[in-house]
Amino acid sequence: MAETGATLQSTNNELVKCIEELREKREEANRQIQKEEEEKARIVSEIQILSDRLAKVDDNLARRYAAKAEYDKAISETENAFQKILESSRTLLHVLKRESTQLRKKSDGSG
């Protein structure tokens, strides 16, 4: 009976030791979980900050693209108007030369 009691005591001590080891491992797991949850929260916060920055950059880009389109439009319209002015100037010069030639011929013929 003493032997059974000793075996029971030994088994009991081993069980207690195993339970303690499991508790230590659980605590280590809890520490790791807490550490990773903190890292996750930090990353989520950084993502939110970066998302906000990205939204602002996208807004700025949209405004700048719109302004660029307006510049492109103004340049195109100005270039077209300038081209028309050049064409009108050429036409005017041609007419003026023709009239000048005709006036010279009349002036030379009548003198």
ChimeraX commands (.cxc) that place a marker at each C-alpha (Angstrom):
marker #1 position 0.00,0.00,0.00 radius 0.5
marker #1 position 2.87,2.34,0.70 radius 0.5
marker #1 position 4.16,1.58,-2.76 radius 0.5
marker #1 position 0.78,2.48,-4.30 radius 0.5
marker #1 position 0.74,5.69,-2.29 radius 0.5
marker #1 position 4.24,6.56,-3.50 radius 0.5
marker #1 position 3.28,5.82,-7.10 radius 0.5
marker #1 position 0.13,7.92,-6.70 radius 0.5
marker #1 position 2.16,10.75,-5.16 radius 0.5
marker #1 position 4.72,10.54,-8.00 radius 0.5
marker #1 position 1.95,10.55,-10.61 radius 0.5
marker #1 position 0.30,13.48,-8.85 radius 0.5
marker #1 position 3.58,15.42,-8.83 radius 0.5
marker #1 position 4.06,14.75,-12.55 radius 0.5
marker #1 position 0.52,15.90,-13.30 radius 0.5
marker #1 position 1.05,19.10,-11.33 radius 0.5
marker #1 position 4.36,19.66,-13.16 radius 0.5
marker #1 position 2.69,19.06,-16.55 radius 0.5
marker #1 position -0.15,21.43,-15.67 radius 0.5
marker #1 position 2.35,24.10,-14.64 radius 0.5
marker #1 position 4.28,23.67,-17.89 radius 0.5
marker #1 position 1.04,23.99,-19.84 radius 0.5
marker #1 position 0.14,27.15,-17.89 radius 0.5
marker #1 position 3.58,28.64,-18.63 radius 0.5
marker #1 position 3.15,27.86,-22.32 radius 0.5
marker #1 position -0.32,29.42,-22.24 radius 0.5
marker #1 position 1.10,32.57,-20.64 radius 0.5
marker #1 position 3.83,32.73,-23.29 radius 0.5
marker #1 position 1.14,32.34,-25.96 radius 0.5
marker #1 position -0.85,35.15,-24.30 radius 0.5
marker #1 position 2.23,37.42,-24.31 radius 0.5
marker #1 position 2.82,36.68,-27.99 radius 0.5
marker #1 position -0.86,37.26,-28.79 radius 0.5
marker #1 position -0.79,40.60,-26.93 radius 0.5
marker #1 position 2.40,41.64,-28.72 radius 0.5
marker #1 position 0.98,40.77,-32.13 radius 0.5
marker #1 position -2.36,42.46,-31.36 radius 0.5
marker #1 position -0.41,45.64,-30.54 radius 0.5
marker #1 position 1.55,45.34,-33.77 radius 0.5
marker #1 position -1.69,44.76,-35.67 radius 0.5
marker #1 position -3.24,47.88,-34.13 radius 0.5
marker #1 position -0.14,49.91,-35.06 radius 0.5
marker #1 position -0.26,48.61,-38.64 radius 0.5
marker #1 position -3.99,49.34,-38.93 radius 0.5
marker #1 position -3.31,52.88,-37.69 radius 0.5
marker #1 position -0.52,53.33,-40.23 radius 0.5
marker #1 position -2.77,52.01,-43.00 radius 0.5
marker #1 position -5.44,54.55,-42.05 radius 0.5
marker #1 position -2.89,57.36,-42.07 radius 0.5
marker #1 position -1.54,56.23,-45.45 radius 0.5
marker #1 position -5.09,55.84,-46.81 radius 0.5
marker #1 position -5.87,59.41,-45.77 radius 0.5
marker #1 position -2.68,60.65,-47.40 radius 0.5
marker #1 position -3.48,58.68,-50.55 radius 0.5
marker #1 position -6.96,60.21,-50.71 radius 0.5
marker #1 position -5.46,63.71,-50.41 radius 0.5
marker #1 position -2.90,62.97,-53.12 radius 0.5
marker #1 position -5.65,61.60,-55.37 radius 0.5
marker #1 position -7.70,64.77,-54.82 radius 0.5
marker #1 position -4.70,66.96,-55.60 radius 0.5
marker #1 position -3.95,64.92,-58.72 radius 0.5
marker #1 position -7.55,65.23,-59.90 radius 0.5
marker #1 position -7.41,69.02,-59.47 radius 0.5
marker #1 position -4.05,69.23,-61.23 radius 0.5
marker #1 position -5.25,67.06,-64.14 radius 0.5
marker #1 position -8.31,69.30,-64.47 radius 0.5
marker #1 position -6.10,72.42,-64.45 radius 0.5
marker #1 position -3.78,70.83,-67.02 radius 0.5
marker #1 position -6.77,70.06,-69.24 radius 0.5
marker #1 position -7.83,73.70,-69.00 radius 0.5
marker #1 position -4.31,74.82,-69.94 radius 0.5
marker #1 position -4.31,72.38,-72.87 radius 0.5
marker #1 position -7.66,73.75,-74.00 radius 0.5
marker #1 position -6.54,77.38,-73.68 radius 0.5
marker #1 position -3.31,76.66,-75.57 radius 0.5
marker #1 position -5.15,74.84,-78.34 radius 0.5
marker #1 position -7.74,77.61,-78.71 radius 0.5
marker #1 position -5.02,80.27,-78.70 radius 0.5
marker #1 position -2.95,78.40,-81.27 radius 0.5
marker #1 position -6.02,78.01,-83.50 radius 0.5
marker #1 position -6.87,81.69,-83.18 radius 0.5
marker #1 position -3.25,82.62,-83.91 radius 0.5
marker #1 position -3.28,80.38,-86.99 radius 0.5
marker #1 position -6.41,82.16,-88.21 radius 0.5
marker #1 position -4.74,85.52,-87.61 radius 0.5
marker #1 position -1.73,84.36,-89.63 radius 0.5
marker #1 position -3.98,83.19,-92.46 radius 0.5
marker #1 position -5.86,86.50,-92.40 radius 0.5
marker #1 position -2.56,88.40,-92.39 radius 0.5
marker #1 position -1.33,86.40,-95.39 radius 0.5
marker #1 position -4.60,87.06,-97.19 radius 0.5
marker #1 position -4.42,90.75,-96.33 radius 0.5
marker #1 position -0.81,90.92,-97.51 radius 0.5
marker #1 position -1.73,89.18,-100.76 radius 0.5
marker #1 position -4.64,91.58,-101.35 radius 0.5
marker #1 position -2.48,94.57,-100.46 radius 0.5
marker #1 position 0.27,93.48,-102.88 radius 0.5
marker #1 position -2.28,92.92,-105.65 radius 0.5
marker #1 position -3.89,96.32,-105.06 radius 0.5
marker #1 position -0.47,97.96,-104.90 radius 0.5
marker #1 position 0.52,96.34,-108.17 radius 0.5
marker #1 position -2.72,97.47,-109.82 radius 0.5
marker #1 position -2.31,101.00,-108.49 radius 0.5
marker #1 position 1.27,101.12,-109.77 radius 0.5
marker #1 position 0.14,99.92,-113.20 radius 0.5
marker #1 position -2.56,102.60,-113.29 radius 0.5
marker #1 position -0.13,105.21,-112.07 radius 0.5
marker #1 position 2.53,104.19,-114.60 radius 0.5
marker #1 position 0.03,104.06,-117.45 radius 0.5
marker #1 position -1.53,107.43,-116.79 radius 0.5
marker #1 position 1.71,109.36,-116.29 radius 0.5
marker link #1:1,2 radius 0.2
marker link #1:2,3 radius 0.2
marker link #1:3,4 radius 0.2
marker link #1:4,5 radius 0.2
marker link #1:5,6 radius 0.2
marker link #1:6,7 radius 0.2
marker link #1:7,8 radius 0.2
marker link #1:8,9 radius 0.2
marker link #1:9,10 radius 0.2
marker link #1:10,11 radius 0.2
marker link #1:11,12 radius 0.2
marker link #1:12,13 radius 0.2
marker link #1:13,14 radius 0.2
marker link #1:14,15 radius 0.2
marker link #1:15,16 radius 0.2
marker link #1:16,17 radius 0.2
marker link #1:17,18 radius 0.2
marker link #1:18,19 radius 0.2
marker link #1:19,20 radius 0.2
marker link #1:20,21 radius 0.2
marker link #1:21,22 radius 0.2
marker link #1:22,23 radius 0.2
marker link #1:23,24 radius 0.2
marker link #1:24,25 radius 0.2
marker link #1:25,26 radius 0.2
marker link #1:26,27 radius 0.2
marker link #1:27,28 radius 0.2
marker link #1:28,29 radius 0.2
marker link #1:29,30 radius 0.2
marker link #1:30,31 radius 0.2
marker link #1:31,32 radius 0.2
marker link #1:32,33 radius 0.2
marker link #1:33,34 radius 0.2
marker link #1:34,35 radius 0.2
marker link #1:35,36 radius 0.2
marker link #1:36,37 radius 0.2
marker link #1:37,38 radius 0.2
marker link #1:38,39 radius 0.2
marker link #1:39,40 radius 0.2
marker link #1:40,41 radius 0.2
marker link #1:41,42 radius 0.2
marker link #1:42,43 radius 0.2
marker link #1:43,44 radius 0.2
marker link #1:44,45 radius 0.2
marker link #1:45,46 radius 0.2
marker link #1:46,47 radius 0.2
marker link #1:47,48 radius 0.2
marker link #1:48,49 radius 0.2
marker link #1:49,50 radius 0.2
marker link #1:50,51 radius 0.2
marker link #1:51,52 radius 0.2
marker link #1:52,53 radius 0.2
marker link #1:53,54 radius 0.2
marker link #1:54,55 radius 0.2
marker link #1:55,56 radius 0.2
marker link #1:56,57 radius 0.2
marker link #1:57,58 radius 0.2
marker link #1:58,59 radius 0.2
marker link #1:59,60 radius 0.2
marker link #1:60,61 radius 0.2
marker link #1:61,62 radius 0.2
marker link #1:62,63 radius 0.2
marker link #1:63,64 radius 0.2
marker link #1:64,65 radius 0.2
marker link #1:65,66 radius 0.2
marker link #1:66,67 radius 0.2
marker link #1:67,68 radius 0.2
marker link #1:68,69 radius 0.2
marker link #1:69,70 radius 0.2
marker link #1:70,71 radius 0.2
marker link #1:71,72 radius 0.2
marker link #1:72,73 radius 0.2
marker link #1:73,74 radius 0.2
marker link #1:74,75 radius 0.2
marker link #1:75,76 radius 0.2
marker link #1:76,77 radius 0.2
marker link #1:77,78 radius 0.2
marker link #1:78,79 radius 0.2
marker link #1:79,80 radius 0.2
marker link #1:80,81 radius 0.2
marker link #1:81,82 radius 0.2
marker link #1:82,83 radius 0.2
marker link #1:83,84 radius 0.2
marker link #1:84,85 radius 0.2
marker link #1:85,86 radius 0.2
marker link #1:86,87 radius 0.2
marker link #1:87,88 radius 0.2
marker link #1:88,89 radius 0.2
marker link #1:89,90 radius 0.2
marker link #1:90,91 radius 0.2
marker link #1:91,92 radius 0.2
marker link #1:92,93 radius 0.2
marker link #1:93,94 radius 0.2
marker link #1:94,95 radius 0.2
marker link #1:95,96 radius 0.2
marker link #1:96,97 radius 0.2
marker link #1:97,98 radius 0.2
marker link #1:98,99 radius 0.2
marker link #1:99,100 radius 0.2
marker link #1:100,101 radius 0.2
marker link #1:101,102 radius 0.2
marker link #1:102,103 radius 0.2
marker link #1:103,104 radius 0.2
marker link #1:104,105 radius 0.2
marker link #1:105,106 radius 0.2
marker link #1:106,107 radius 0.2
marker link #1:107,108 radius 0.2
marker link #1:108,109 radius 0.2
marker link #1:109,110 radius 0.2
marker link #1:110,111 radius 0.2
view
